[in-house]
């Protein structure tokens, strides 16, 4: 119990209090539903790293498009409309991109944010 309310009631209230049509906060999720996401990547040393990550993520069947901007340290990933992507798959592909770039860099995913279509 927390101040007279149990955690289930608090979770339900949080869901009901969210604006209608709002995308979920994916920072705490293990899976990404269809849509576009901005993903912060740390550890890139050069544009070679960005190209290796983009190429590796583009091979994932659930990914429709992946673009990585070295200068901003951000990627924009589009998940196919009929798919859901596990964040662990992105992390595994990130490790493969480290080996592909062969620069001794260690990449890490930080923040993931849903990007609404305009």
Biopython code that builds the backbone (N, CA, C, O; Angstrom):
import numpy as np
from Bio.PDB.StructureBuilder import StructureBuilder

atoms = [
    (1, "UNK", "N", (0.844, -1.189, 0.000)),
    (1, "UNK", "CA", (0.000, 0.000, 0.000)),
    (1, "UNK", "C", (0.884, 1.245, 0.000)),
    (1, "UNK", "O", (1.932, 1.277, 0.646)),
    (2, "UNK", "N", (0.457, 2.246, -0.717)),
    (2, "UNK", "CA", (1.195, 3.488, -0.804)),
    (2, "UNK", "C", (0.205, 4.614, -0.633)),
    (2, "UNK", "O", (-0.515, 4.966, -1.567)),
    (3, "UNK", "N", (0.166, 5.197, 0.590)),
    (3, "UNK", "CA", (-0.748, 6.303, 0.850)),
    (3, "UNK", "C", (-2.199, 5.921, 0.624)),
    (3, "UNK", "O", (-2.979, 6.740, 0.137)),
    (4, "UNK", "N", (-2.578, 4.708, 0.964)),
    (4, "UNK", "CA", (-3.965, 4.286, 0.820)),
    (4, "UNK", "C", (-4.290, 3.710, -0.554)),
    (4, "UNK", "O", (-5.404, 3.229, -0.762)),
    (5, "UNK", "N", (-3.358, 3.745, -1.490)),
    (5, "UNK", "CA", (-3.603, 3.201, -2.823)),
    (5, "UNK", "C", (-2.581, 2.104, -3.093)),
    (5, "UNK", "O", (-1.408, 2.254, -2.752)),
    (6, "UNK", "N", (-3.005, 1.029, -3.689)),
    (6, "UNK", "CA", (-2.020, 0.015, -4.047)),
    (6, "UNK", "C", (-1.401, 0.364, -5.398)),
    (6, "UNK", "O", (-1.893, 1.241, -6.109)),
    (7, "UNK", "N", (-0.321, -0.329, -5.743)),
    (7, "UNK", "CA", (0.407, -0.001, -6.976)),
    (7, "UNK", "C", (-0.417, -0.246, -8.229)),
    (7, "UNK", "O", (-0.249, 0.465, -9.219)),
    (8, "UNK", "N", (-1.296, -1.228, -8.211)),
    (8, "UNK", "CA", (-2.140, -1.487, -9.371)),
    (8, "UNK", "C", (-3.056, -0.298, -9.648)),
    (8, "UNK", "O", (-3.247, 0.098, -10.798)),
    (9, "UNK", "N", (-3.614, 0.261, -8.589)),
    (9, "UNK", "CA", (-4.488, 1.425, -8.757)),
    (9, "UNK", "C", (-3.694, 2.614, -9.280)),
    (9, "UNK", "O", (-4.191, 3.373, -10.112)),
    (10, "UNK", "N", (-2.459, 2.783, -8.796)),
    (10, "UNK", "CA", (-1.619, 3.886, -9.278)),
    (10, "UNK", "C", (-1.276, 3.707, -10.754)),
    (10, "UNK", "O", (-1.296, 4.669, -11.521)),
    (11, "UNK", "N", (-0.962, 2.478, -11.149)),
    (11, "UNK", "CA", (-0.641, 2.209, -12.552)),
    (11, "UNK", "C", (-1.840, 2.475, -13.440)),
    (11, "UNK", "O", (-1.701, 3.047, -14.521)),
    (12, "UNK", "N", (-3.024, 2.063, -12.990)),
    (12, "UNK", "CA", (-4.247, 2.304, -13.756)),
    (12, "UNK", "C", (-4.505, 3.794, -13.885)),
    (12, "UNK", "O", (-4.868, 4.275, -14.959)),
    (13, "UNK", "N", (-4.320, 4.523, -12.798)),
    (13, "UNK", "CA", (-4.513, 5.967, -12.839)),
    (13, "UNK", "C", (-3.544, 6.617, -13.824)),
    (13, "UNK", "O", (-3.929, 7.514, -14.575)),
    (14, "UNK", "N", (-2.275, 6.163, -13.825)),
    (14, "UNK", "CA", (-1.278, 6.730, -14.733)),
    (14, "UNK", "C", (-1.682, 6.504, -16.188)),
    (14, "UNK", "O", (-1.501, 7.386, -17.027)),
    (15, "UNK", "N", (-2.227, 5.327, -16.489)),
    (15, "UNK", "CA", (-2.680, 5.032, -17.858)),
    (15, "UNK", "C", (-3.857, 5.908, -18.243)),
    (15, "UNK", "O", (-3.922, 6.411, -19.365)),
    (16, "UNK", "N", (-4.786, 6.091, -17.318)),
    (16, "UNK", "CA", (-5.977, 6.885, -17.604)),
    (16, "UNK", "C", (-5.653, 8.370, -17.692)),
    (16, "UNK", "O", (-6.338, 9.113, -18.395)),
    (17, "UNK", "N", (-4.612, 8.810, -16.984)),
    (17, "UNK", "CA", (-4.251, 10.221, -16.971)),
    (17, "UNK", "C", (-3.481, 10.628, -18.227)),
    (17, "UNK", "O", (-3.376, 11.819, -18.522)),
    (18, "UNK", "N", (-2.946, 9.669, -18.963)),
    (18, "UNK", "CA", (-2.194, 9.981, -20.177)),
    (18, "UNK", "C", (-3.139, 10.524, -21.234)),
    (18, "UNK", "O", (-4.284, 10.082, -21.325)),
    (19, "UNK", "N", (-2.671, 11.483, -22.041)),
    (19, "UNK", "CA", (-3.523, 12.026, -23.097)),
    (19, "UNK", "C", (-3.935, 10.943, -24.094)),
    (19, "UNK", "O", (-3.165, 10.027, -24.384)),
    (20, "UNK", "N", (-5.141, 11.057, -24.606)),
    (20, "UNK", "CA", (-5.638, 10.094, -25.583)),
    (20, "UNK", "C", (-4.760, 10.163, -26.827)),
    (20, "UNK", "O", (-4.470, 11.247, -27.333)),
    (21, "UNK", "N", (-4.343, 9.004, -27.314)),
    (21, "UNK", "CA", (-3.524, 8.945, -28.513)),
    (21, "UNK", "C", (-2.046, 9.171, -28.266)),
    (21, "UNK", "O", (-1.254, 9.177, -29.208)),
    (22, "UNK", "N", (-1.663, 9.357, -27.002)),
    (22, "UNK", "CA", (-0.252, 9.579, -26.691)),
    (22, "UNK", "C", (0.514, 8.272, -26.845)),
    (22, "UNK", "O", (0.004, 7.201, -26.514)),
    (23, "UNK", "N", (1.721, 8.364, -27.341)),
    (23, "UNK", "CA", (2.561, 7.186, -27.483)),
    (23, "UNK", "C", (3.109, 6.790, -26.116)),
    (23, "UNK", "O", (3.321, 7.652, -25.263)),
    (24, "UNK", "N", (3.339, 5.504, -25.898)),
    (24, "UNK", "CA", (3.883, 5.075, -24.617)),
    (24, "UNK", "C", (5.302, 5.586, -24.430)),
    (24, "UNK", "O", (6.024, 5.815, -25.400)),
    (25, "UNK", "N", (5.694, 5.762, -23.175)),
    (25, "UNK", "CA", (7.059, 6.134, -22.858)),
    (25, "UNK", "C", (7.889, 4.870, -22.979)),
    (25, "UNK", "O", (7.821, 4.005, -22.106)),
    (26, "UNK", "N", (8.669, 4.744, -24.041)),
    (26, "UNK", "CA", (9.333, 3.490, -24.351)),
    (26, "UNK", "C", (10.642, 3.290, -23.599)),
    (26, "UNK", "O", (11.283, 2.251, -23.760)),
    (27, "UNK", "N", (11.052, 4.242, -22.792)),
    (27, "UNK", "CA", (12.303, 4.082, -22.055)),
    (27, "UNK", "C", (12.267, 2.851, -21.165)),
    (27, "UNK", "O", (13.304, 2.232, -20.928)),
    (28, "UNK", "N", (11.099, 2.488, -20.669)),
    (28, "UNK", "CA", (10.967, 1.373, -19.751)),
    (28, "UNK", "C", (10.494, 0.092, -20.426)),
    (28, "UNK", "O", (10.261, -0.906, -19.743)),
    (29, "UNK", "N", (10.350, 0.091, -21.723)),
    (29, "UNK", "CA", (9.814, -1.064, -22.420)),
    (29, "UNK", "C", (10.932, -1.912, -23.020)),
    (29, "UNK", "O", (11.994, -1.405, -23.382)),
    (30, "UNK", "N", (10.672, -3.191, -23.114)),
    (30, "UNK", "CA", (11.618, -4.108, -23.731)),
    (30, "UNK", "C", (11.342, -4.258, -25.223)),
    (30, "UNK", "O", (12.181, -4.771, -25.964)),
    (31, "UNK", "N", (10.154, -3.807, -25.669)),
    (31, "UNK", "CA", (9.763, -3.924, -27.078)),
    (31, "UNK", "C", (9.295, -2.579, -27.600)),
    (31, "UNK", "O", (8.733, -1.765, -26.867)),
    (32, "UNK", "N", (9.540, -2.365, -28.886)),
    (32, "UNK", "CA", (9.080, -1.149, -29.554)),
    (32, "UNK", "C", (7.982, -1.517, -30.539)),
    (32, "UNK", "O", (8.219, -2.293, -31.465)),
    (33, "UNK", "N", (6.779, -0.970, -30.354)),
    (33, "UNK", "CA", (5.710, -1.214, -31.320)),
    (33, "UNK", "C", (5.991, -0.439, -32.612)),
    (33, "UNK", "O", (6.920, 0.367, -32.655)),
    (34, "UNK", "N", (5.202, -0.673, -33.659)),
    (34, "UNK", "CA", (5.417, 0.026, -34.923)),
    (34, "UNK", "C", (5.463, 1.539, -34.734)),
    (34, "UNK", "O", (4.739, 2.098, -33.911)),
    (35, "UNK", "N", (6.326, 2.190, -35.510)),
    (35, "UNK", "CA", (6.448, 3.644, -35.450)),
    (35, "UNK", "C", (7.885, 4.079, -35.649)),
    (35, "UNK", "O", (8.769, 3.274, -35.941)),
    (36, "UNK", "N", (8.096, 5.392, -35.480)),
    (36, "UNK", "CA", (9.439, 5.976, -35.617)),
    (36, "UNK", "C", (9.960, 6.328, -34.231)),
    (36, "UNK", "O", (9.218, 6.811, -33.375)),
    (37, "UNK", "N", (11.248, 6.077, -34.025)),
    (37, "UNK", "CA", (11.863, 6.323, -32.727)),
    (37, "UNK", "C", (13.197, 7.030, -32.893)),
    (37, "UNK", "O", (13.962, 6.744, -33.814)),
    (38, "UNK", "N", (13.458, 7.953, -31.986)),
    (38, "UNK", "CA", (14.752, 8.603, -31.879)),
    (38, "UNK", "C", (15.508, 7.866, -30.777)),
    (38, "UNK", "O", (14.990, 7.684, -29.676)),
    (39, "UNK", "N", (16.730, 7.445, -31.080)),
    (39, "UNK", "CA", (17.515, 6.675, -30.128)),
    (39, "UNK", "C", (18.879, 7.339, -29.962)),
    (39, "UNK", "O", (19.607, 7.530, -30.936)),
    (40, "UNK", "N", (19.216, 7.689, -28.726)),
    (40, "UNK", "CA", (20.526, 8.267, -28.439)),
    (40, "UNK", "C", (21.548, 7.133, -28.351)),
    (40, "UNK", "O", (21.322, 6.131, -27.673)),
    (41, "UNK", "N", (22.665, 7.305, -29.040)),
    (41, "UNK", "CA", (23.737, 6.315, -29.044)),
    (41, "UNK", "C", (25.006, 6.982, -28.538)),
    (41, "UNK", "O", (25.427, 8.014, -29.062)),
    (42, "UNK", "N", (25.603, 6.396, -27.531)),
    (42, "UNK", "CA", (26.875, 6.913, -27.018)),
    (42, "UNK", "C", (28.004, 5.985, -27.423)),
    (42, "UNK", "O", (27.801, 4.786, -27.613)),
    (43, "UNK", "N", (29.189, 6.548, -27.552)),
    (43, "UNK", "CA", (30.374, 5.757, -27.825)),
    (43, "UNK", "C", (30.864, 5.785, -29.259)),
    (43, "UNK", "O", (31.887, 5.173, -29.567)),
    (44, "UNK", "N", (30.163, 6.477, -30.143)),
    (44, "UNK", "CA", (30.621, 6.538, -31.535)),
    (44, "UNK", "C", (31.865, 7.415, -31.620)),
    (44, "UNK", "O", (31.930, 8.475, -30.998)),
    (45, "UNK", "N", (32.851, 6.966, -32.396)),
    (45, "UNK", "CA", (34.106, 7.695, -32.544)),
    (45, "UNK", "C", (34.185, 8.489, -33.837)),
    (45, "UNK", "O", (34.895, 9.492, -33.909)),
    (46, "UNK", "N", (33.458, 8.045, -34.863)),
    (46, "UNK", "CA", (33.509, 8.724, -36.162)),
    (46, "UNK", "C", (32.279, 8.352, -36.978)),
    (46, "UNK", "O", (31.408, 7.613, -36.520)),
    (47, "UNK", "N", (32.228, 8.875, -38.186)),
    (47, "UNK", "CA", (31.113, 8.547, -39.077)),
    (47, "UNK", "C", (31.141, 7.081, -39.485)),
    (47, "UNK", "O", (30.118, 6.529, -39.892)),
    (48, "UNK", "N", (32.301, 6.449, -39.378)),
    (48, "UNK", "CA", (32.388, 5.010, -39.665)),
    (48, "UNK", "C", (31.480, 4.244, -38.702)),
    (48, "UNK", "O", (30.794, 3.302, -39.098)),
    (49, "UNK", "N", (31.484, 4.657, -37.447)),
    (49, "UNK", "CA", (30.618, 4.021, -36.443)),
    (49, "UNK", "C", (29.156, 4.200, -36.825)),
    (49, "UNK", "O", (28.379, 3.246, -36.779)),
    (50, "UNK", "N", (28.782, 5.409, -37.199)),
    (50, "UNK", "CA", (27.393, 5.697, -37.568)),
    (50, "UNK", "C", (26.965, 4.852, -38.761)),
    (50, "UNK", "O", (25.858, 4.314, -38.777)),
    (51, "UNK", "N", (27.834, 4.734, -39.754)),
    (51, "UNK", "CA", (27.501, 3.925, -40.934)),
    (51, "UNK", "C", (27.387, 2.445, -40.580)),
    (51, "UNK", "O", (26.513, 1.752, -41.101)),
    (52, "UNK", "N", (28.258, 1.957, -39.702)),
    (52, "UNK", "CA", (28.211, 0.546, -39.297)),
    (52, "UNK", "C", (26.915, 0.238, -38.550)),
    (52, "UNK", "O", (26.297, -0.802, -38.779)),
    (53, "UNK", "N", (26.505, 1.141, -37.656)),
    (53, "UNK", "CA", (25.266, 0.945, -36.902)),
    (53, "UNK", "C", (24.066, 0.983, -37.838)),
    (53, "UNK", "O", (23.192, 0.118, -37.772)),
    (54, "UNK", "N", (24.025, 1.979, -38.703)),
    (54, "UNK", "CA", (22.921, 2.108, -39.649)),
    (54, "UNK", "C", (22.806, 0.868, -40.533)),
    (54, "UNK", "O", (21.708, 0.352, -40.742)),
    (55, "UNK", "N", (23.925, 0.398, -41.044)),
    (55, "UNK", "CA", (23.917, -0.790, -41.904)),
    (55, "UNK", "C", (23.460, -2.023, -41.138)),
    (55, "UNK", "O", (22.689, -2.831, -41.657)),
    (56, "UNK", "N", (23.932, -2.169, -39.908)),
    (56, "UNK", "CA", (23.564, -3.339, -39.120)),
    (56, "UNK", "C", (22.088, -3.322, -38.739)),
    (56, "UNK", "O", (21.407, -4.341, -38.854)),
    (57, "UNK", "N", (21.593, -2.180, -38.291)),
    (57, "UNK", "CA", (20.181, -2.081, -37.918)),
    (57, "UNK", "C", (19.263, -2.249, -39.123)),
    (57, "UNK", "O", (18.143, -2.740, -38.981)),
    (58, "UNK", "N", (19.720, -1.850, -40.298)),
    (58, "UNK", "CA", (18.900, -1.983, -41.503)),
    (58, "UNK", "C", (18.690, -3.442, -41.906)),
    (58, "UNK", "O", (17.769, -3.748, -42.663)),
    (59, "UNK", "N", (19.531, -4.337, -41.411)),
    (59, "UNK", "CA", (19.386, -5.761, -41.731)),
    (59, "UNK", "C", (18.358, -6.458, -40.835)),
    (59, "UNK", "O", (17.986, -7.600, -41.107)),
    (60, "UNK", "N", (17.899, -5.799, -39.784)),
    (60, "UNK", "CA", (16.918, -6.389, -38.872)),
    (60, "UNK", "C", (15.564, -6.415, -39.582)),
    (60, "UNK", "O", (15.111, -5.376, -40.063)),
    (61, "UNK", "N", (14.905, -7.577, -39.660)),
    (61, "UNK", "CA", (13.648, -7.686, -40.415)),
    (61, "UNK", "C", (12.547, -6.730, -39.947)),
    (61, "UNK", "O", (11.736, -6.287, -40.761)),
    (62, "UNK", "N", (12.504, -6.407, -38.662)),
    (62, "UNK", "CA", (11.452, -5.531, -38.140)),
    (62, "UNK", "C", (11.697, -4.061, -38.468)),
    (62, "UNK", "O", (10.789, -3.237, -38.351)),
    (63, "UNK", "N", (12.915, -3.731, -38.877)),
    (63, "UNK", "CA", (13.283, -2.339, -39.152)),
    (63, "UNK", "C", (13.023, -2.007, -40.615)),
    (63, "UNK", "O", (13.540, -2.659, -41.522)),
    (64, "UNK", "N", (12.213, -0.985, -40.818)),
    (64, "UNK", "CA", (11.938, -0.508, -42.175)),
    (64, "UNK", "C", (13.055, 0.417, -42.648)),
    (64, "UNK", "O", (13.475, 0.360, -43.803)),
    (65, "UNK", "N", (13.533, 1.277, -41.734)),
    (65, "UNK", "CA", (14.557, 2.252, -42.089)),
    (65, "UNK", "C", (15.350, 2.611, -40.834)),
    (65, "UNK", "O", (14.788, 2.733, -39.746)),
    (66, "UNK", "N", (16.669, 2.777, -41.002)),
    (66, "UNK", "CA", (17.521, 3.197, -39.892)),
    (66, "UNK", "C", (18.533, 4.212, -40.421)),
    (66, "UNK", "O", (19.221, 3.964, -41.411)),
    (67, "UNK", "N", (18.609, 5.352, -39.746)),
    (67, "UNK", "CA", (19.569, 6.392, -40.111)),
    (67, "UNK", "C", (20.244, 6.877, -38.836)),
    (67, "UNK", "O", (19.578, 7.152, -37.837)),
    (68, "UNK", "N", (21.572, 6.982, -38.873)),
    (68, "UNK", "CA", (22.337, 7.393, -37.697)),
    (68, "UNK", "C", (23.096, 8.666, -38.034)),
    (68, "UNK", "O", (23.766, 8.742, -39.063)),
    (69, "UNK", "N", (22.990, 9.669, -37.163)),
    (69, "UNK", "CA", (23.682, 10.950, -37.309)),
    (69, "UNK", "C", (24.802, 11.010, -36.276)),
    (69, "UNK", "O", (24.543, 11.156, -35.082)),
    (70, "UNK", "N", (26.046, 10.897, -36.736)),
    (70, "UNK", "CA", (27.203, 10.906, -35.835)),
    (70, "UNK", "C", (27.293, 12.212, -35.051)),
    (70, "UNK", "O", (27.525, 12.194, -33.842)),
    (71, "UNK", "N", (27.111, 13.347, -35.731)),
    (71, "UNK", "CA", (27.259, 14.655, -35.088)),
    (71, "UNK", "C", (26.289, 14.861, -33.933)),
    (71, "UNK", "O", (26.640, 15.479, -32.928)),
    (72, "UNK", "N", (25.090, 14.353, -34.071)),
    (72, "UNK", "CA", (24.078, 14.506, -33.024)),
    (72, "UNK", "C", (24.079, 13.331, -32.040)),
    (72, "UNK", "O", (23.518, 13.438, -30.949)),
    (73, "UNK", "N", (24.700, 12.223, -32.417)),
    (73, "UNK", "CA", (24.691, 11.036, -31.573)),
    (73, "UNK", "C", (23.318, 10.397, -31.494)),
    (73, "UNK", "O", (22.958, 9.777, -30.494)),
    (74, "UNK", "N", (22.555, 10.560, -32.575)),
    (74, "UNK", "CA", (21.176, 10.069, -32.603)),
    (74, "UNK", "C", (20.918, 9.188, -33.816)),
    (74, "UNK", "O", (21.512, 9.359, -34.881)),
    (75, "UNK", "N", (20.017, 8.247, -33.618)),
    (75, "UNK", "CA", (19.519, 7.425, -34.716)),
    (75, "UNK", "C", (18.022, 7.619, -34.807)),
    (75, "UNK", "O", (17.360, 7.877, -33.802)),
    (76, "UNK", "N", (17.490, 7.497, -35.998)),
    (76, "UNK", "CA", (16.041, 7.459, -36.199)),
    (76, "UNK", "C", (15.756, 6.109, -36.836)),
    (76, "UNK", "O", (16.253, 5.786, -37.915)),
    (77, "UNK", "N", (14.940, 5.329, -36.134)),
    (77, "UNK", "CA", (14.610, 3.977, -36.574)),
    (77, "UNK", "C", (13.101, 3.886, -36.783)),
    (77, "UNK", "O", (12.317, 4.311, -35.934)),
    (78, "UNK", "N", (12.711, 3.332, -37.915)),
    (78, "UNK", "CA", (11.293, 3.115, -38.210)),
    (78, "UNK", "C", (11.016, 1.620, -38.143)),
    (78, "UNK", "O", (11.632, 0.825, -38.853)),
    (79, "UNK", "N", (10.072, 1.250, -37.270)),
    (79, "UNK", "CA", (9.668, -0.146, -37.114)),
    (79, "UNK", "C", (8.500, -0.407, -38.058)),
    (79, "UNK", "O", (7.560, 0.385, -38.121)),
    (80, "UNK", "N", (8.560, -1.513, -38.787)),
    (80, "UNK", "CA", (7.506, -1.864, -39.744)),
    (80, "UNK", "C", (6.138, -1.911, -39.075)),
    (80, "UNK", "O", (6.010, -2.273, -37.905)),
    (81, "UNK", "N", (5.136, -1.543, -39.832)),
    (81, "UNK", "CA", (3.774, -1.394, -39.315)),
    (81, "UNK", "C", (3.219, -2.688, -38.722)),
    (81, "UNK", "O", (2.403, -2.633, -37.802)),
    (82, "UNK", "N", (3.635, -3.832, -39.218)),
    (82, "UNK", "CA", (3.102, -5.106, -38.744)),
    (82, "UNK", "C", (4.057, -5.845, -37.812)),
    (82, "UNK", "O", (3.891, -7.042, -37.580)),
    (83, "UNK", "N", (5.055, -5.144, -37.276)),
    (83, "UNK", "CA", (6.085, -5.791, -36.451)),
    (83, "UNK", "C", (6.244, -5.090, -35.102)),
    (83, "UNK", "O", (5.819, -3.950, -34.916)),
    (84, "UNK", "N", (6.861, -5.797, -34.183)),
    (84, "UNK", "CA", (7.287, -5.252, -32.901)),
    (84, "UNK", "C", (8.743, -5.659, -32.731)),
    (84, "UNK", "O", (9.100, -6.806, -33.001)),
    (85, "UNK", "N", (9.588, -4.732, -32.287)),
    (85, "UNK", "CA", (11.021, -4.985, -32.183)),
    (85, "UNK", "C", (11.464, -5.015, -30.731)),
    (85, "UNK", "O", (11.174, -4.092, -29.969)),
    (86, "UNK", "N", (12.158, -6.060, -30.353)),
    (86, "UNK", "CA", (12.737, -6.140, -29.015)),
    (86, "UNK", "C", (13.962, -5.230, -28.964)),
    (86, "UNK", "O", (14.782, -5.231, -29.882)),
    (87, "UNK", "N", (14.080, -4.461, -27.896)),
    (87, "UNK", "CA", (15.231, -3.579, -27.722)),
    (87, "UNK", "C", (16.505, -4.418, -27.627)),
    (87, "UNK", "O", (17.574, -3.965, -28.035)),
    (88, "UNK", "N", (16.403, -5.617, -27.100)),
    (88, "UNK", "CA", (17.573, -6.499, -27.001)),
    (88, "UNK", "C", (18.147, -6.834, -28.383)),
    (88, "UNK", "O", (19.353, -7.046, -28.517)),
    (89, "UNK", "N", (17.289, -6.882, -29.408)),
    (89, "UNK", "CA", (17.757, -7.133, -30.776)),
    (89, "UNK", "C", (18.582, -5.944, -31.263)),
    (89, "UNK", "O", (19.607, -6.124, -31.919)),
    (90, "UNK", "N", (18.130, -4.722, -30.938)),
    (90, "UNK", "CA", (18.914, -3.533, -31.292)),
    (90, "UNK", "C", (20.276, -3.565, -30.609)),
    (90, "UNK", "O", (21.296, -3.262, -31.229)),
    (91, "UNK", "N", (20.287, -3.934, -29.333)),
    (91, "UNK", "CA", (21.547, -3.998, -28.577)),
    (91, "UNK", "C", (22.497, -5.048, -29.163)),
    (91, "UNK", "O", (23.700, -4.808, -29.270)),
    (92, "UNK", "N", (21.957, -6.205, -29.540)),
    (92, "UNK", "CA", (22.784, -7.257, -30.131)),
    (92, "UNK", "C", (23.388, -6.783, -31.458)),
    (92, "UNK", "O", (24.568, -7.009, -31.726)),
    (93, "UNK", "N", (22.577, -6.131, -32.274)),
    (93, "UNK", "CA", (23.066, -5.605, -33.553)),
    (93, "UNK", "C", (24.093, -4.496, -33.329)),
    (93, "UNK", "O", (25.007, -4.321, -34.135)),
    (94, "UNK", "N", (23.943, -3.751, -32.236)),
    (94, "UNK", "CA", (24.905, -2.703, -31.888)),
    (94, "UNK", "C", (26.276, -3.322, -31.614)),
    (94, "UNK", "O", (27.300, -2.771, -32.018)),
    (95, "UNK", "N", (26.294, -4.464, -30.930)),
    (95, "UNK", "CA", (27.556, -5.171, -30.647)),
    (95, "UNK", "C", (28.198, -5.659, -31.948)),
    (95, "UNK", "O", (29.419, -5.620, -32.095)),
    (96, "UNK", "N", (27.374, -6.115, -32.883)),
    (96, "UNK", "CA", (27.890, -6.541, -34.183)),
    (96, "UNK", "C", (28.472, -5.347, -34.934)),
    (96, "UNK", "O", (29.500, -5.473, -35.599)),
    (97, "UNK", "N", (27.820, -4.188, -34.832)),
    (97, "UNK", "CA", (28.328, -2.981, -35.483)),
    (97, "UNK", "C", (29.674, -2.565, -34.892)),
    (97, "UNK", "O", (30.528, -2.050, -35.613)),
    (98, "UNK", "N", (29.873, -2.780, -33.605)),
    (98, "UNK", "CA", (31.181, -2.501, -32.980)),
    (98, "UNK", "C", (32.273, -3.309, -33.661)),
    (98, "UNK", "O", (33.345, -2.791, -33.973)),
    (99, "UNK", "N", (31.987, -4.595, -33.888)),
    (99, "UNK", "CA", (32.977, -5.464, -34.548)),
    (99, "UNK", "C", (33.179, -5.065, -36.007)),
    (99, "UNK", "O", (34.298, -5.112, -36.518)),
    (100, "UNK", "N", (32.094, -4.672, -36.677)),
    (100, "UNK", "CA", (32.180, -4.275, -38.080)),
    (100, "UNK", "C", (33.023, -3.014, -38.247)),
    (100, "UNK", "O", (33.876, -2.945, -39.131)),
    (101, "UNK", "N", (32.783, -2.023, -37.400)),
    (101, "UNK", "CA", (33.538, -0.761, -37.490)),
    (101, "UNK", "C", (35.000, -0.976, -37.154)),
    (101, "UNK", "O", (35.871, -0.307, -37.708)),
    (102, "UNK", "N", (35.279, -1.909, -36.245)),
    (102, "UNK", "CA", (36.646, -2.300, -35.899)),
    (102, "UNK", "C", (37.509, -1.124, -35.443)),
    (102, "UNK", "O", (38.677, -1.024, -35.820)),
    (103, "UNK", "N", (36.933, -0.235, -34.632)),
    (103, "UNK", "CA", (37.670, 0.925, -34.120)),
    (103, "UNK", "C", (37.905, 0.833, -32.615)),
    (103, "UNK", "O", (38.468, 1.747, -32.013)),
    (104, "UNK", "N", (37.479, -0.255, -32.019)),
    (104, "UNK", "CA", (37.634, -0.404, -30.582)),
    (104, "UNK", "C", (36.610, 0.370, -29.772)),
    (104, "UNK", "O", (36.768, 0.515, -28.560)),
    (105, "UNK", "N", (35.576, 0.863, -30.408)),
    (105, "UNK", "CA", (34.535, 1.635, -29.721)),
    (105, "UNK", "C", (33.543, 0.696, -29.050)),
    (105, "UNK", "O", (33.366, -0.448, -29.469)),
    (106, "UNK", "N", (32.903, 1.199, -28.005)),
    (106, "UNK", "CA", (31.832, 0.480, -27.327)),
    (106, "UNK", "C", (30.599, 1.357, -27.370)),
    (106, "UNK", "O", (30.587, 2.439, -26.784)),
    (107, "UNK", "N", (29.553, 0.903, -28.062)),
    (107, "UNK", "CA", (28.337, 1.689, -28.224)),
    (107, "UNK", "C", (27.337, 1.337, -27.126)),
    (107, "UNK", "O", (27.335, 0.229, -26.589)),
    (108, "UNK", "N", (26.492, 2.312, -26.811)),
    (108, "UNK", "CA", (25.469, 2.102, -25.794)),
    (108, "UNK", "C", (24.222, 2.888, -26.166)),
    (108, "UNK", "O", (24.296, 4.050, -26.566)),
    (109, "UNK", "N", (23.064, 2.224, -26.024)),
    (109, "UNK", "CA", (21.788, 2.905, -26.220)),
    (109, "UNK", "C", (21.467, 3.689, -24.966)),
    (109, "UNK", "O", (21.661, 3.192, -23.856)),
    (110, "UNK", "N", (20.982, 4.900, -25.124)),
    (110, "UNK", "CA", (20.568, 5.702, -23.972)),
    (110, "UNK", "C", (19.068, 5.924, -24.029)),
    (110, "UNK", "O", (18.298, 5.020, -23.705)),
    (111, "UNK", "N", (18.651, 7.077, -24.424)),
    (111, "UNK", "CA", (17.230, 7.410, -24.437)),
    (111, "UNK", "C", (16.576, 6.968, -25.736)),
    (111, "UNK", "O", (17.156, 7.074, -26.816)),
    (112, "UNK", "N", (15.357, 6.470, -25.604)),
    (112, "UNK", "CA", (14.534, 6.108, -26.754)),
    (112, "UNK", "C", (13.246, 6.907, -26.640)),
    (112, "UNK", "O", (12.565, 6.869, -25.616)),
    (113, "UNK", "N", (12.918, 7.635, -27.712)),
    (113, "UNK", "CA", (11.710, 8.465, -27.715)),
    (113, "UNK", "C", (10.903, 8.186, -28.979)),
    (113, "UNK", "O", (11.455, 8.077, -30.073)),
    (114, "UNK", "N", (9.599, 8.074, -28.811)),
    (114, "UNK", "CA", (8.685, 7.920, -29.932)),
    (114, "UNK", "C", (8.624, 9.232, -30.701)),
    (114, "UNK", "O", (8.536, 10.301, -30.098)),
    (115, "UNK", "N", (8.670, 9.158, -32.019)),
    (115, "UNK", "CA", (8.542, 10.333, -32.875)),
    (115, "UNK", "C", (7.224, 10.237, -33.642)),
    (115, "UNK", "O", (7.085, 9.389, -34.524)),
    (116, "UNK", "N", (6.271, 11.081, -33.322)),
    (116, "UNK", "CA", (4.994, 11.021, -34.042)),
    (116, "UNK", "C", (5.176, 11.419, -35.504)),
    (116, "UNK", "O", (6.015, 12.258, -35.832)),
    (117, "UNK", "N", (4.379, 10.808, -36.373)),
    (117, "UNK", "CA", (4.394, 11.169, -37.783)),
    (117, "UNK", "C", (3.706, 12.515, -37.935)),
    (117, "UNK", "O", (2.697, 12.782, -37.283)),
    (118, "UNK", "N", (4.246, 13.349, -38.786)),
    (118, "UNK", "CA", (3.649, 14.671, -39.003)),
    (118, "UNK", "C", (2.851, 14.695, -40.273)),
    (118, "UNK", "O", (2.274, 15.725, -40.621)),
]
sb = StructureBuilder()
sb.init_structure("model")
sb.init_model(0)
sb.init_chain("A")
sb.init_seg("    ")
for serial, (resi, resn, name, xyz) in enumerate(atoms, 1):
    if name == "N":
        sb.init_residue(resn, " ", resi, " ")
    sb.init_atom(name, np.array(xyz, "f"), 0.0, 1.0, " ", f" {name:<3s}", serial, name[0])
structure = sb.get_structure()
